[in-house]
Every structure is written in structure tokens, then in C-alpha cells.
Amino acid sequence: MKVYLVISGLLFLLLFNCAATSEVVYDYNLDVDFNQYDTYVLCVDDFFVEHLNYPKLDNEAIRQIIGDAVAIEMENKAHSTNVFEPQLQAGFRLLISEETAQFKNCEHSKDLEYWENCKIHEETYEQESLIVYVADFNTNKVLWHASILCDLNKSKKKLQPYINDLVKNLFATYPKTQVGRNPDDSKEF
């Protein structure tokens, strides 16, 4: 029984550490001066739900929150929205994959010191990734993109701050050196 508890504890720590070490992966075109762009538009197609099999992870409300967060970060990077003459198109993607893992659960016999029986237990995990991107509007070439593993299965109260934080972390890798004014500066106290 002690061995089972120790193994269970180690598996829990391993899974917890894997979930906690999600980092931003990004890439951008080194030949582009991002400071030359002033205007953008959000990609309307990214607001349509794609993963109908996962309504808790991909729905209109989640996509609207992500789109709003992307718009805020584009404004923070000194880009203004202009649907008539955009230079950039900003958008996002949600990727959802399933992975099934098998665990062997063995019970140890106390009397005879051998494995009494072993059962295989299967667990299916859903893994979500959030990707944000910025493309040149005229050429449709992606200039920058960043992604992070995420968990969108949260309560409504926790979801918006969680998504805002994810998108902010992704945009921390955006290579524009000029930044816009902080939207909190316009609030009166």
C-alpha cells in the first residue's frame, strides 16, 4: 500500500508540474519593422466556433472574450482599429486535441508479497492551445504568432481574467517597440 501511495504521489506531482510549466512559444519575421504599422482589423472568421464537440471549451462567449483581449493588446501596442484601411489583421486560433493515457493500477497482496491483480485504467485528457497571430493585411503573410497551452474549462467569473492574462502574456513577445497608452490611465478615480 505504501508503494501505491508513493507512486500515486509522484504521478500527481509530475502531472501538476507539467501543467504548471506552460510557456509561450512564438516566432516573428525578423525582416519586418513592426513600428511601421499603425492600423489593424480583427479577423472576423476567428469568431466562428470550430470545435462543436467541445462546447465548454469552444463557444461564442469564449471566442468573444479572446477577440476582445486581442483588440486590447493591439491597442496597447499602439495599433488603432481601422476597418477601411487596415495594415494588419490580428486573430486567434483555438486548438483542441484529445490524448488517451493508460495507467496500470496494481494492488499488492499483504500476505504473500506479490501483485494480486492489475487493472488497466484509461484516462482521456483534452489539451487546448491558444494561438494569436498578426498578419500583413495586403499580403496575408503572418508576421508574428505566439501560442500557449491553456485550460478554458473555467467558471464564467474566472474565465475572462484568465484569458486576458493569457493574451497579455502572448503579446509580451510581440516585437513592436512603440507602445500605446495604458487604458487604465483614462479611468478616473
VMD Tcl script that draws the C-alpha trace (Angstrom):
set ca {
  {0.00 0.00 0.00}
  {2.92 2.36 0.74}
  {4.34 1.77 -2.72}
  {0.98 2.59 -4.27}
  {0.73 5.85 -2.28}
  {4.26 6.88 -3.20}
  {3.71 6.15 -6.89}
  {0.36 7.97 -6.82}
  {2.00 10.97 -5.17}
  {4.80 11.07 -7.72}
  {2.34 10.83 -10.63}
  {0.30 13.68 -9.14}
  {3.38 15.88 -8.76}
  {4.52 15.05 -12.28}
  {1.13 15.93 -13.78}
  {0.90 19.10 -11.66}
  {4.37 20.24 -12.71}
  {3.64 19.55 -16.38}
  {0.50 21.65 -16.19}
  {2.29 24.48 -14.40}
  {5.18 24.79 -16.86}
  {3.22 26.00 -19.86}
  {5.25 28.61 -21.66}
  {4.78 30.91 -24.61}
  {6.14 29.73 -27.94}
  {6.48 32.47 -30.55}
  {8.06 33.40 -33.84}
  {8.16 36.51 -36.00}
  {9.61 37.83 -39.23}
  {12.98 39.40 -38.38}
  {12.94 41.46 -41.58}
  {9.81 43.40 -40.63}
  {9.80 46.68 -38.68}
  {6.61 46.35 -36.65}
  {6.74 50.07 -35.76}
  {5.77 50.94 -39.36}
  {2.23 49.61 -38.84}
  {-0.46 51.77 -37.29}
  {-3.82 50.20 -38.12}
  {-5.37 46.77 -37.79}
  {-8.60 44.85 -38.07}
  {-9.65 41.67 -36.27}
  {-10.21 38.57 -38.38}
  {-13.98 38.05 -38.31}
  {-13.68 34.36 -39.27}
  {-11.93 33.62 -35.96}
  {-15.13 34.37 -34.04}
  {-16.94 31.35 -35.56}
  {-16.99 28.25 -33.35}
  {-15.00 25.39 -34.89}
  {-14.96 22.64 -32.29}
  {-18.63 21.81 -31.89}
  {-17.77 18.60 -30.00}
  {-16.30 20.68 -27.14}
  {-18.95 23.28 -26.25}
  {-17.38 24.00 -22.84}
  {-14.01 24.77 -24.45}
  {-15.04 26.44 -27.70}
  {-18.14 28.60 -27.83}
  {-19.19 32.10 -28.90}
  {-18.66 33.59 -25.44}
  {-15.08 32.30 -25.17}
  {-14.26 33.49 -28.68}
  {-15.68 36.94 -27.94}
  {-13.56 37.23 -24.78}
  {-10.45 36.20 -26.72}
  {-11.23 38.64 -29.54}
  {-11.74 41.49 -27.05}
  {-8.45 40.64 -25.32}
  {-6.60 40.62 -28.66}
  {-8.11 44.03 -29.54}
  {-6.98 45.47 -26.18}
  {-3.45 44.21 -26.67}
  {-3.28 45.55 -30.23}
  {-4.34 48.95 -28.87}
  {-1.70 48.64 -26.13}
  {0.88 48.14 -28.91}
  {-0.16 51.49 -30.49}
  {-2.24 50.00 -33.29}
  {-5.63 51.57 -33.87}
  {-8.52 49.72 -35.40}
  {-9.44 50.75 -38.93}
  {-11.77 48.52 -40.92}
  {-11.50 50.64 -44.08}
  {-7.70 50.83 -44.41}
  {-6.10 48.21 -42.17}
  {-2.42 47.47 -42.47}
  {-2.56 44.40 -40.22}
  {-5.02 41.65 -39.46}
  {-4.99 40.24 -35.93}
  {-6.61 36.99 -34.98}
  {-6.52 33.83 -32.94}
  {-6.98 30.09 -33.14}
  {-8.10 27.51 -30.61}
  {-6.62 24.05 -30.98}
  {-8.14 21.20 -29.04}
  {-6.74 17.68 -29.01}
  {-7.54 14.54 -27.09}
  {-4.95 12.19 -25.73}
  {-5.69 8.88 -24.03}
  {-3.26 7.59 -21.44}
  {-3.27 4.12 -19.90}
  {-2.38 3.54 -16.28}
  {-1.74 0.19 -14.66}
  {-3.32 0.04 -11.24}
  {-1.89 -2.90 -9.30}
  {-2.97 -3.97 -5.86}
  {-0.33 -5.55 -3.66}
  {-1.21 -8.59 -1.56}
  {-0.16 -8.04 2.05}
  {0.13 -11.73 2.92}
  {2.12 -13.23 0.08}
  {4.11 -10.20 -1.16}
  {3.08 -10.42 -4.79}
  {0.85 -8.41 -7.10}
  {-2.62 -9.73 -6.50}
  {-4.23 -8.18 -9.55}
  {-3.58 -5.44 -12.05}
  {-6.16 -3.41 -13.93}
  {-5.57 -1.06 -16.80}
  {-7.29 2.27 -16.35}
  {-7.67 4.66 -19.30}
  {-7.97 8.40 -18.90}
  {-8.68 10.82 -21.74}
  {-7.23 14.31 -21.48}
  {-8.25 17.29 -23.53}
  {-5.48 19.76 -24.27}
  {-6.20 23.24 -25.52}
  {-3.79 25.67 -27.10}
  {-4.43 29.33 -27.76}
  {-2.63 30.88 -30.72}
  {-2.68 34.57 -31.56}
  {-1.26 36.00 -34.76}
  {-0.75 39.21 -36.70}
  {-0.59 39.18 -40.49}
  {0.07 41.81 -43.13}
  {-3.41 42.65 -44.43}
  {-2.38 43.12 -48.06}
  {-0.08 40.11 -48.46}
  {-1.86 37.76 -45.98}
  {1.57 36.71 -44.65}
  {1.76 36.03 -40.94}
  {4.33 38.37 -39.42}
  {4.12 37.19 -35.79}
  {2.42 34.40 -33.91}
  {2.53 33.10 -30.34}
  {0.92 30.12 -28.63}
  {0.41 28.74 -25.15}
  {-1.25 25.69 -23.62}
  {-4.36 26.68 -21.73}
  {-7.37 25.39 -19.82}
  {-10.59 27.10 -20.90}
  {-12.85 24.92 -18.76}
  {-13.34 27.57 -16.07}
  {-16.27 29.31 -14.45}
  {-17.55 32.47 -16.15}
  {-16.19 34.56 -13.29}
  {-12.64 33.22 -13.70}
  {-12.61 32.82 -17.49}
  {-12.30 36.45 -18.60}
  {-9.37 37.39 -16.31}
  {-7.67 34.09 -17.24}
  {-8.00 34.72 -20.99}
  {-6.93 38.36 -20.62}
  {-3.81 37.22 -18.79}
  {-3.05 34.56 -21.43}
  {-3.36 37.03 -24.29}
  {-1.29 39.62 -22.42}
  {1.47 37.01 -21.92}
  {1.35 36.13 -25.61}
  {1.58 39.78 -26.66}
  {4.57 40.29 -24.37}
  {6.52 38.61 -27.19}
  {5.16 40.98 -29.87}
  {8.18 42.75 -31.39}
  {6.81 46.30 -31.64}
  {8.86 48.72 -29.54}
  {6.38 51.60 -29.62}
  {3.50 51.07 -27.25}
  {0.17 52.77 -26.81}
  {-1.18 54.38 -23.73}
  {-2.35 52.21 -20.89}
  {-6.18 52.02 -20.94}
  {-6.18 52.21 -17.12}
  {-4.72 55.75 -17.34}
  {-8.00 57.07 -18.72}
  {-10.01 55.82 -15.73}
  {-10.89 58.41 -13.15}
  {-10.70 57.55 -9.50}
}
mol new
graphics top color blue
foreach p $ca { graphics top sphere $p radius 0.5 }
foreach p [lrange $ca 0 end-1] q [lrange $ca 1 end] { graphics top cylinder $p $q radius 0.2 }
display resetview
